[in-house]
Structure formats: C-alpha cells, structure tokens
Amino acid sequence: MKKGFTLVELLVVIAIIGMLVGLLLPAVQQARESARLLQCNNNLKQMGLASLNHVDTAKTYPSGGWHWRVVGDADWGLGPDQPGGWAFSLLPFLEQEALYQSGSNGDKTNTPNAAKKQGARVCVETPLSVFICPSRRAAKLYPFAHGTNHSSLYNCTPSPTLTEVAKIDYAGNFGSRKTETNAVKFTPATYAEAQDFNCGDSPESGVIYRCSKVTMQQIKDGTSNTYLLGEKYLMSNDYDTGKNDSDNEGAFFGAVNDTLRTTCVSKSSQNQMPDQDREGYDTPKHAFGSTHSAGFGMAMCDGSAQRISYEITPEIHNRLGDRRDGEKASIPE
C-alpha cells in the first residue's frame, strides 16, 4: 500500500515554506525599491541634461514661470518670458515637442481663444513618468484642488471644470529664502500686460524662480557645487489628495509651491531642512525631501544627479543652494 503524508509532515512543510517566504519577501521588496530608486535617479539625470540643452538653446537655465494662474504656452518661447514653469520649458528637450506645442497657435498677443486654451489643457492633463518618483506614486492624473480658483486660469480652459492634472515630484531650487515671495504676485495677468512687463531683478539666490533667467556664468560657486532641482518633500498622506498647498496645482503651471523649493536654514526655519516624507508632518512645505529612506536626490547645475543624506548640515545645504555666495561647498561623501 502507498503511504501518504501525515498531517504533521504537511504542517512542517507549510511552516518551512512560510519561513522561506518570510525571508524572501524583504529581499524582493528591497530589490524593487532599488529599481525604483534607480529610476528616480535616472529621472533627475534626464532633467539635468535637458536643462543643459535648454542652456545651449536659450542661454539660460529653465525659468520658474509667471504664477499659478497661467500654464505653459510655447508661443512665448523659452526663458523669463515663458508663463509656464521649468518642467514645461524642459519638454522639447525630453522628446515631448508635440506636448510642448499643444497650446500653441502662433498668437501671444491676444487673449487666448477657446482652441488655444483647450490645447493648453491637453498639456496639463498629460502625466509624464520622468516627473514622477516611482516610489511615491504612479504617473497618472491627480486632483486639481484649487476649489473656486479654477476659473482664474488665464490661458487654460476651466470648462468643463478642470478637476485633475499631471503632478510633479521634483522642484527647482530658488535659493536660501524661506518663501519665494515673488511667486504670489499674479502679474502679468494677461498677454497684453506681458508684452511690456519686466519682472525685474529678484533677490532669489538659487537658479530657478519666478521669471528667472540665470545663465551658467552666474553660477559663481561652480555648476557641480550648486543645486539645480531635486526631489521635493510631501506628506505621505497627501500623495493622492491634491489638498496639500505645495502639491495642489500641477507640473506645467507657472511659479508655485508645487515646483519650487528652498534651502533656507535660518533659525526661524530649521524646518525647511530636507526630510523623508512622513504622514501628518507638513511643516517643511518648502523643503526638498523624498520618500526614499537613504536620502534625497538632486540634479546639479552641471547636469549630474546626486543622492544626498538627510544628515547634511544646514550650512552645507544652504551653500549648495546659493549660486553666488562665494562659499563653495561639496556634497558630503
């Protein structure tokens, strides 16, 4: 007679399989996170190289745009005249020329017509994986949660109501002040006003800010020693909500908290130091940061991508964010 397995033997086998799965699962998760981290670094590298191509074409690093009531418009070209933010300006250099041109009709003088606004809407509703950290969230549409201000968009159609937009997990470095105060000025308000508008000199010490036009020659501390853009801090419970005021617009809007971050480290704002995403911890809303445990990623002005420890000192972080202070600092080993 053929003898089968006893109940005890089956239980032992099941227990052994359970132990093996328990040992294997962390290794699988670690391998997946390593792959996601590699993709995030690759995103930063692509954006860094695209920025250098932007410099070759426009002679400046990508500008931060006007303000959140406008989105990108290719008819305004590259540089400080571009109403959209730096991510929009990088589109032609990320093999996204068609998306960049989606709201273009050759007219940058008159009030945008319905077709132009609808073309702009196509852009703001197109998520791109290069702007999303795969460890944080997927490249898809997320809530545009600006409530009653939807109708304030000047060059993008709000009807039917724009409820979802493409988001971004990276932000430009505007330097060492706590808030980019120019970002709250809603000027120019129209294309007619923009014809003769001069944003003026800005006190920002970084590289990308409202109407910025920073050249490579203005990176006085060296392009390899100055932040260009990097991962932004975001509360983990707000990844999908759109309710956080540093993530409530989208990737292709003008100067806004969503796309700009500071390296300010004054006594009153130590909370702007980079940090790992945490649930319910919204204090460093203007800070760089990341969902990765090992540190946050930054693209430097020379196009390189670097991983930086959260343990970086406030002084070095501040110096790396300032293009012109004469205090050269190297990324800690």
Steps between C-alpha positions, in 0.01 A plus 500: 500500500626852409561706806393870496617801697394528861337815631811581700719474191270734306503753780880488515524559122253789518696654788826471306343661192363780718843566648660507156238745373556715807872508429457560129238776512726773646764417239242531222373830639856628531573404140187679383589813697852492357351492150267790583789698650700441183207630292470808722871571453456455127216754503728753668776429251262549206376829640855615572615426144182655356579815699846517345343469155268782602807708589651427158181615329375787716830596670328468840384224730122436480293772661253453784215660306261782591250374760244223557220671305675424172635183342762438233464649151760426231415824319688685775818302439764414758646712777344760735216582258362145527186497718524128584747358748836333448350156433307638203817663365682165514241318286675562162820357648325190637366390160161659574490767228138416403384544859696825527324632189152379599376847601682691229325687218759765413320773697652633820338842483125455520293345775528120453206363303312180583716281274821628656365445851389150412845421361656620824262274689627200304845577635404544865299177485790291366706326771862412423698235688819710487338745743380236746698304762384138459545434872252776583218464248404403147513723194127571471258788555439629853248748645541866413374631831499877468126519559338822384820619337458266202344785303806719560714312246574746225630284215349159573133416469326440834176379340397230548663538839865395504502247782817298436850591385843344449712536815873528560726361775797726432556870564737773387745655744413866561761549768536593863184691589215326681236589242523611141296815559489593133299184434188653657492799263244442226673720245501509210131415509442503122698458180445868422655596834786256444610674178676776692529333837836487675526259788800694627794381702415235756666453839492124457841335533415173327468406135128454423239747625230734372602643160858382562765534232811357663792435267777248553742790554292610799563172682791654687556207735541246219239298317595175676460672839158658447155344517285533189193295591415197706246287682245695703360424844133395516291354781440134420127527573469769228648307209157450343286780642621820333409684821853584611576860402842396374346238270156635403575628150703313240824449313448762227369799697704816554695583819332316786578301814447176306813553291733716712692425819741684733823423683428758770655404835448809716416449868134571430479237229708198594193304392594569137778245521452199268310213653348163417126510427290445810130475564355809667831692504441801276742749656771495228261583217769699317772241561668245282452139606406157378306184568832306485653407835862528386486870417365745244607548139621822339598594147791743505560786259756293310228245416618234744263318735599452864355319801535705818458390860231652719782553747653775287576802718285814466805705403607274214141460377463877496826553312415238239175686437664841456654561158690814591600519869866417435481224760579194293379176650535143382241227538593294809626148433 
